[in-house]
Amino acid sequence: MPSPSPDNRFLSLRFAAQDATDFAMSDDQVRRYMALHDGGAGDDEIAAQLGVPSEVVAALVKADGAQALAGRIAAGDEPMYPPPAPGDRVTDLRSGSAWVPIGSLVLVLVGVIAYALAR
């Protein structure tokens, strides 16, 4: 599967960084996060290297994961709405068929005609 566009990933991470830090995190720090995260650095190491709280790194990891999931959904590798568990499935238990409304209508019309003729 091709990786998501670097521009889309960067924009997603930059938005998450701005939201988590009230615009205190620079674009260079976001790029540095991407390099560290892609290099396999742990969250604590990333926080120390960037000089940000661990909550900010957690928000970036969450945004990165969401961006990756969106890419898999867009590529068709993952369903948008996974099928429900067997216990959560909805079953149609209504009685009757399509003939019930038609039969009811015919019966009402016959009754109206019979009433009109009897008057």
NORQUIBEL-V510726 format. One line per field, one symbol per residue. ss: DSSP state (h for helix, s for strand, l for the rest). Layout:
BEGIN
ss: ???
END
This chain:
BEGIN
ss: lllllhhhhhhhhhhhhhhhhlllllhhhhhhhhhhhhllllhhhhhhhhlllhhhhhhhhhhhhhhhhhhhhhhllllllllllhhhlllllllllhhhhhhhhhhhhhhhhhhhhhl
END
